[in-house]
Amino acid sequence: MNKNNILLLFLATIIGLTTSCNNFLDRAPLGQVAQEGYFNSETNANAALMGMYRSMMNSFSYGQSTIIVPEFSAGHVRHAAAYPEYENFGVHQVQTINPWVANMWKALYTTINSSNQIIEEVPNMTSAMITDQKKNIFIGEAKFIRAFNYFFLVRAFGRIPLKLAYTRENSTLAIAQSEKEAVYTQIIKDLTEAADLLPKENPYTGDAGRGRASHWAAKALLAKVYLYQAAFTADYKPAVDLSEEVISSGKYSLASDFSSIWTTQNTSEAIFEIQFNDQVTNPLAAVSNDNATVLFFVKDTTLLDLYEQEDKRKAFSIKKGSKNNYFMGKFPNFSPASQNVTALRLAELLLIHAEARARIDNSVSQTAYSSLKKVQDRAGIISSVDTYQNLTDFIIAVQEEKERELLFEGETWFDYCRTKLALQKYSSLKSETHFLYPIPASEIGFGDGLSQNPGY
């Protein structure tokens, strides 16, 4: 085993161990564990970066929970054993002691802690250790990943601790919760700086080009963040401008075959995919297919009703298996479970643009409709512009198109909560207070000054 592989294994082991700690701040920091002066070469800095990416691939993070939990909330899936801790998400009665809430919280803050260390340590490296270009790229990647994880946290929990320095031996563990507005401000700052630091021409080739943060991935995520922020600022112009910039960049194109996004992976449509392989397998893909290890099923046949019969996405997204069960079709690479997670892709950017452009134009403009139509064209189901009687109808149609397009990708629940359409979609959801999950009771129990979300 070469030196770089040893470093990667060591970092991954440390991250795995720290995830089990009780408090997301109460863990041995990477810099401390890896000894003083660890960031003394580009090789070591890159190994730390790979450890950061690797920390998102476990079952408590983007390897499973951050995808499947929102899918329960959206009413899309069920568990093989109907465990209450999962099923409670589906009826919007999550308890403060729910283990998956706590697991996601800890896992995402573990990744944030890793990114904080890179952001703090790499700038101190000398020119003899690393070039300025690589220094900027590494910092940009870490800022993207920090923003990526905070974006999930703020949508899931609302008021959260905004931890921007990595945990040292003498670090203060009590960090006050920040209002969502402040969290969004920081996310936007991180992504803006990441886009400035990362070159427009991706320095990584092949799968790494889609699996590591890039200039265009930062701008794509920023467009999405601005769309969500506009729910309380009413300013949709940044979402329009950034989505248009990514779409017109020429870097991405819709895959002609919808299914190929998952059967081949890292297609021309992929902006950012979390990379799994035969050695580092996807925990969700391993338990989401028609085999003896299955844990997660499509909820029921009502999901078929989301699609018209001629919709090309229908047969691939929802697969009928044995015993009249239905399965999520977007995890075909499960033996071994090498399936990537499609975190950002062009079709979503087109739908972001369609909504934001229509809101700016205050009408179902041809430009807004054109972006929606591109997604519908591939699906083989096209609604004419005259179908949409008014702006409200169009925005709802775009969101429903997004549900069909991004089914089982962990987006629908948050998107419907963003516009409050969730109150119409889910009969068991009685209040906006349950748009957010509870702050884990275990975190509040540490006495670090966290307060519970209303309604819990």
C-alpha positions in Angstrom: 0.0 0.0 0.0 1.5 3.4 -1.0 1.8 6.4 1.2 -1.2 8.2 -0.2 -3.5 5.2 0.3 -2.3 4.8 3.9 -3.2 8.4 4.5 -6.6 8.0 3.0 -7.3 4.9 5.0 -6.1 6.6 8.2 -8.3 9.7 7.6 -11.4 7.7 6.7 -10.9 5.6 9.9 -10.6 8.7 12.0 -13.8 10.2 10.5 -15.7 7.0 11.0 -14.7 6.9 14.6 -15.6 10.5 15.3 -19.1 10.0 13.9 -20.0 7.9 16.9 -19.1 10.6 19.4 -22.0 12.0 21.4 -21.6 15.7 20.6 -20.7 16.9 17.1 -18.1 19.2 18.6 -16.8 16.7 21.1 -14.4 14.8 19.0 -10.7 14.6 18.3 -9.9 17.1 15.6 -8.2 15.8 12.5 -5.2 18.1 12.9 -4.7 16.8 16.5 -5.0 13.2 15.6 -2.8 13.4 12.5 -0.1 15.1 14.6 1.1 18.7 14.5 2.3 19.8 11.1 0.3 17.3 9.1 -0.5 19.9 6.4 3.1 20.0 5.2 2.7 18.8 1.6 0.2 18.8 -1.3 -0.2 15.0 -0.9 -1.2 15.3 2.7 -3.6 18.2 2.0 -5.2 16.3 -0.8 -5.5 13.2 1.5 -7.4 15.5 4.1 -9.6 16.6 1.3 -10.4 13.1 0.3 -11.2 12.3 3.9 -13.7 15.2 3.8 -15.4 13.8 0.7 -15.3 10.3 2.2 -17.0 11.5 5.4 -20.2 12.1 3.3 -20.4 8.5 2.1 -21.5 6.7 5.2 -25.1 5.6 5.9 -25.8 8.6 8.2 -25.0 11.1 5.5 -25.3 11.1 1.7 -24.7 7.3 1.6 -28.3 6.9 2.9 -30.0 9.0 5.5 -29.9 12.5 3.9 -31.5 10.9 0.8 -34.0 8.4 2.2 -35.3 10.4 5.2 -36.6 13.3 3.1 -38.1 10.7 0.8 -40.1 9.3 3.8 -41.3 12.8 4.5 -42.4 13.2 0.9 -44.4 10.0 1.1 -42.4 8.2 -1.5 -40.9 5.2 0.4 -41.5 2.7 3.1 -39.3 0.4 5.3 -39.4 -3.3 5.0 -40.1 -3.7 8.7 -42.2 -0.5 9.2 -39.8 0.8 11.9 -41.5 3.7 13.7 -38.3 5.8 13.6 -38.6 5.9 9.8 -42.4 5.7 9.4 -42.9 8.7 11.7 -41.3 10.9 9.0 -44.0 9.7 6.6 -46.8 10.9 8.9 -44.9 14.0 10.0 -44.8 13.1 13.6 -41.1 12.9 14.2 -40.0 12.7 17.8 -37.0 14.6 19.3 -35.4 11.2 20.2 -35.6 9.9 16.6 -32.2 8.3 16.0 -32.0 9.3 12.3 -32.4 13.0 13.1 -29.4 12.6 15.5 -27.4 10.5 13.1 -27.8 13.1 10.3 -26.9 16.0 12.5 -23.7 14.3 13.8 -22.6 13.1 10.3 -23.1 16.4 8.6 -21.3 18.3 11.3 -18.4 15.8 11.1 -18.0 16.7 7.4 -18.2 20.4 8.3 -15.5 20.0 10.9 -13.3 18.4 8.2 -13.9 21.2 5.8 -13.2 23.8 8.5 -9.8 22.3 9.1 -8.9 22.4 5.4 -10.1 26.0 5.1 -8.0 26.9 8.2 -4.9 25.0 7.6 -4.2 25.1 3.8 -3.8 28.9 3.7 -0.9 28.5 6.2 1.0 26.2 3.9 4.1 27.6 2.2 4.9 27.8 -1.5 7.4 25.0 -0.9 4.6 22.7 0.2 1.9 23.6 -2.3 1.4 25.9 -5.3 -1.0 28.8 -5.0 -3.2 27.3 -7.7 -3.7 24.0 -5.7 -4.1 26.0 -2.5 -7.0 27.9 -4.0 -8.6 24.8 -5.4 -8.4 22.9 -2.1 -9.9 25.8 -0.2 -12.6 26.3 -2.8 -13.5 22.6 -2.6 -13.7 22.7 1.2 -15.9 25.8 1.1 -18.2 24.2 -1.4 -18.6 21.1 0.8 -19.2 23.1 3.9 -21.9 25.0 2.1 -23.4 21.8 0.7 -23.8 20.3 4.2 -25.0 23.5 5.8 -27.7 23.8 3.1 -29.1 20.4 4.1 -29.0 21.4 7.8 -30.7 24.7 7.4 -33.5 23.2 5.3 -33.9 20.3 7.7 -33.5 22.1 11.1 -33.8 25.8 10.6 -31.9 27.5 13.4 -28.6 25.7 13.8 -25.1 26.3 15.2 -22.9 27.9 12.6 -19.5 26.3 13.2 -16.8 27.9 11.1 -13.6 26.9 12.9 -12.5 23.3 13.4 -12.5 21.8 16.8 -9.2 22.0 18.7 -8.4 20.7 22.2 -9.3 24.0 23.8 -12.2 24.8 21.5 -15.5 26.2 22.9 -18.1 23.6 22.5 -21.1 25.8 23.3 -22.0 27.6 20.0 -25.3 29.5 19.8 -27.8 28.7 17.1 -27.9 31.1 14.2 -31.1 32.3 12.6 -31.7 30.7 9.1 -31.1 34.1 7.5 -27.5 34.1 8.9 -26.9 30.6 7.8 -28.0 31.3 4.3 -25.8 34.4 4.2 -22.8 32.2 5.2 -23.7 29.5 2.6 -23.9 32.1 -0.1 -20.5 33.6 1.0 -18.9 30.2 0.9 -20.2 29.3 -2.5 -19.4 32.7 -4.0 -15.8 32.4 -2.7 -15.6 28.8 -3.9 -16.7 29.8 -7.4 -14.0 32.5 -7.4 -11.3 30.1 -6.2 -12.1 27.2 -8.5 -11.1 27.6 -12.1 -13.7 27.7 -14.8 -11.9 24.9 -16.6 -12.1 21.9 -14.3 -8.6 20.7 -13.4 -9.9 17.2 -12.7 -10.7 14.9 -15.6 -12.8 11.8 -15.9 -15.0 10.8 -13.0 -13.1 13.1 -10.6 -14.3 16.0 -12.7 -17.9 15.3 -11.6 -17.0 14.0 -8.2 -15.1 17.0 -6.8 -16.4 20.5 -6.3 -15.9 22.7 -9.3 -16.5 26.3 -10.4 -19.7 25.4 -12.1 -20.9 23.1 -9.3 -20.5 26.1 -6.9 -22.6 28.3 -9.2 -25.2 25.6 -9.7 -25.6 25.1 -6.0 -25.7 28.8 -5.4 -28.6 29.1 -7.9 -30.5 26.5 -5.9 -29.6 28.2 -2.6 -30.8 31.6 -3.9 -34.1 29.9 -5.0 -34.7 28.7 -1.4 -33.5 32.0 0.2 -36.0 33.8 -2.0 -38.8 32.2 0.0 -38.1 34.9 2.6 -36.4 37.6 0.6 -38.6 37.4 -2.5 -35.5 38.1 -4.6 -35.4 35.6 -7.4 -33.0 37.4 -9.7 -29.8 35.8 -8.4 -31.3 32.3 -9.0 -32.2 33.4 -12.5 -28.8 34.8 -13.3 -26.8 31.9 -11.9 -28.9 29.2 -13.4 -28.7 30.9 -16.8 -25.0 31.1 -16.5 -24.6 27.4 -15.7 -27.1 26.4 -18.5 -25.4 28.6 -21.1 -21.9 27.6 -20.1 -21.8 24.8 -22.6 -20.3 22.5 -19.9 -23.4 20.3 -19.5 -26.2 18.8 -21.7 -29.2 16.7 -20.9 -28.5 13.0 -21.3 -30.7 11.8 -24.2 -31.7 8.7 -22.3 -33.0 9.5 -18.8 -32.0 6.1 -17.5 -28.4 6.5 -18.5 -27.9 9.1 -15.7 -27.8 6.1 -13.3 -26.9 3.1 -15.4 -23.7 4.8 -16.7 -23.2 7.7 -14.1 -21.1 10.9 -14.5 -23.0 11.7 -17.7 -22.9 15.0 -19.6 -25.8 16.1 -17.3 -23.9 15.5 -14.0 -22.7 18.7 -12.3 -21.8 17.1 -9.0 -22.1 13.4 -8.1 -20.9 11.7 -4.9 -18.7 8.9 -6.2 -19.0 5.4 -5.0 -17.3 2.3 -6.4 -16.7 -1.4 -5.8 -14.5 -0.7 -2.8 -16.4 2.2 -1.3 -20.0 1.1 -1.8 -23.3 3.0 -1.5 -25.2 1.9 1.6 -28.5 3.0 0.2 -28.1 1.2 -3.1 -27.2 -2.0 -1.3 -30.6 -2.2 0.4 -33.0 -0.7 -2.2 -33.4 -3.4 -4.8 -35.3 -6.6 -5.2 -33.0 -8.9 -3.2 -32.6 -10.5 0.2 -31.1 -7.4 1.8 -33.8 -5.0 0.8 -34.9 -2.4 3.4 -36.5 0.3 1.4 -39.5 0.0 -1.0 -41.5 2.4 -3.0 -44.4 3.3 -0.7 -47.2 2.0 -2.9 -48.7 2.1 -6.4 -50.0 5.7 -6.0 -46.5 6.9 -7.0 -47.2 5.5 -10.5 -50.0 8.1 -10.7 -47.5 10.9 -10.6 -46.7 10.0 -14.2 -48.7 9.9 -17.4 -48.5 6.5 -19.1 -46.3 7.7 -21.9 -43.7 9.4 -19.6 -40.4 7.7 -20.3 -39.3 8.3 -16.7 -42.0 6.1 -15.2 -40.9 2.6 -16.0 -37.3 3.3 -15.0 -37.9 5.3 -11.8 -40.5 2.8 -10.3 -39.7 -0.8 -10.8 -42.1 -3.7 -10.1 -40.4 -6.6 -8.4 -41.3 -9.8 -6.6 -44.3 -10.2 -4.3 -46.0 -7.2 -5.9 -43.4 -4.8 -4.4 -42.1 -1.7 -6.1 -38.6 -0.5 -6.0 -36.6 2.7 -6.6 -35.1 2.3 -10.0 -32.4 4.9 -9.6 -30.1 2.4 -7.8 -29.4 -0.1 -10.5 -25.7 -0.6 -9.6 -26.2 -2.6 -6.4 -24.1 -5.7 -6.7 -21.6 -4.4 -5.8 -23.3 -1.2 -4.7 -21.2 1.2 -6.8 -24.1 3.6 -7.4 -23.3 7.3 -7.4 -25.5 9.9 -5.7 -26.7 12.5 -8.2 -26.4 15.6 -6.1 -26.6 18.3 -8.8 -27.6 17.9 -12.4 -28.7 20.0 -15.3 -32.3 19.0 -15.4 -32.8 20.5 -11.9 -31.0 23.7 -12.9 -33.5 24.0 -15.8 -36.4 23.7 -13.5 -34.9 26.2 -11.0 -34.6 28.6 -13.9 -38.1 28.0 -15.1 -39.6 28.9 -11.8 -37.3 31.8 -11.0 -37.6 33.3 -14.5 -41.4 33.1 -14.4 -41.4 34.9 -11.0 -39.2 37.6 -12.2 -41.3 38.1 -15.4 -44.5 37.8 -13.3 -45.9 35.7 -16.1 -45.5 32.3 -17.9 -43.0 33.8 -20.2 -41.6 32.0 -23.2 -38.1 31.9 -21.6 -39.4 30.3 -18.4 -41.6 27.8 -20.4 -38.6 26.9 -22.6 -36.6 25.6 -19.6 -39.5 23.5 -18.4 -40.1 22.2 -21.9 -36.6 20.9 -22.3 -37.1 18.6 -19.3 -40.5 17.5 -20.6 -39.1 16.9 -24.1 -36.8 14.2 -22.8 -39.6 12.7 -20.8 -41.8 12.5 -23.9 -44.6 14.4 -22.2 -45.0 18.0 -23.3 -47.7 20.5 -22.1 -48.2 23.5 -24.3 -47.6 27.0 -22.8 -51.4 27.5 -22.9 -51.9 24.8 -20.4 -50.8 27.1 -17.6 -53.6 29.6 -16.8 -51.6 31.8 -14.6 -48.3 32.2 -12.8 -49.4 30.2 -9.7 -50.4 27.3 -11.9 -47.1 27.3 -13.7 -45.0 27.4 -10.5 -47.0 24.4 -9.1 -46.5 22.6 -12.4 -42.8 23.2 -12.3 -42.6 21.8 -8.7 -44.6 18.8 -9.7 -42.4 18.3 -12.7 -39.4 18.5 -10.3 -41.0 15.7 -8.2 -41.3 13.4 -11.2 -37.8 14.3 -12.5 -36.0 14.1 -9.1 -38.0 11.3 -7.5 -35.9 9.4 -4.9 -33.2 12.1 -5.0 -34.1 13.6 -1.6 -35.4 17.0 -3.0 -39.2 16.9 -3.1 -39.9 17.3 0.6 -37.7 20.4 0.9 -39.0 21.9 -2.3 -42.7 21.6 -1.3 -41.9 23.0 2.1 -40.2 26.0 0.5 -43.4 27.1 -1.2 -45.7 25.8 1.5 -47.3 23.5 -1.1 -46.5 20.7 1.3 -49.6 21.6 3.3 -51.7 20.7 0.3 -49.8 17.7 -0.7 -49.6 15.8 2.7 -52.9 15.3 4.6 -51.0 14.4 7.8 -49.0 17.7 7.8 -51.1 20.1 9.8 -48.7 23.0 10.5 -45.7 24.8 9.0 -43.9 24.1 12.3 -43.3 20.5 11.0 -41.6 21.7 7.9 -38.5 21.4 10.1 -37.3 18.3 11.9 -36.7 18.5 15.7 -33.2 19.5 17.0 -31.9 16.1 18.4 -32.8 15.8 22.1 -29.3 14.4 22.7 -27.7 17.6 21.4 -30.0 19.8 23.6 -29.2 17.5 26.5 -25.5 18.5 26.5 -26.5 21.9 27.8 -24.8 23.8 25.1 -27.6 26.3 24.9 -29.5 24.8 22.0 -33.3 25.4 22.0 -35.9 23.1 20.4 -37.8 24.0 17.3 -41.4 25.0 17.8 -44.0 22.2 17.8 -41.7 19.6 19.4 
